[in-house]
Amino acid sequence: MILDKELLLSDGQDAKANSSKVSTNSIDLSAALRDIGKGEQLYVVVVVDTYTAGSNTALTISLITDDDEALGSPTTIFSTPAIAYTAIAAGMVPIVIPIPPGIAEQYLGLNYNCTTAATALTVTAFVAKDVQTNL
């Protein structure tokens, strides 16, 4: 799989906070007047790079949009069910989120929410056309 830096939302980002943390990068959907949900299906792929459980950590990942590049007041498009700490592991099968058509706001990103702080949790996330599950 070839990754494009312009489609990288998180690159080894620390996501262990005991609250919400937005992706380091956002994708500007107006840069080329593109509707990335129209035509072929695209996905956000999230890979857990490192993980050490804290106390009863669960992780929820949300696909968000905002009119602000920093994703300061986002609108949630989709959220994963809470992933229990017993199911999280470094190198686990990637978490795949389909991107729906008709995104109204300019910037696309992710929000990582741990119910309690993990000791260590880093993730890499990107937009892809094809999903490879043996990363």
PyMOL commands that set and color helices and strands:
alter all, ss='L'
color gray80, all
select helices_A, chain A and resi 5-7+85-87
alter helices_A, ss='H'
color red, helices_A
select strands_A, chain A and resi 8-14+20-22+27-28+43-52+58-66+75-79+83-84+95-98+107-114+120-128
alter strands_A, ss='S'
color yellow, strands_A
deselect
rebuild
show_as cartoon
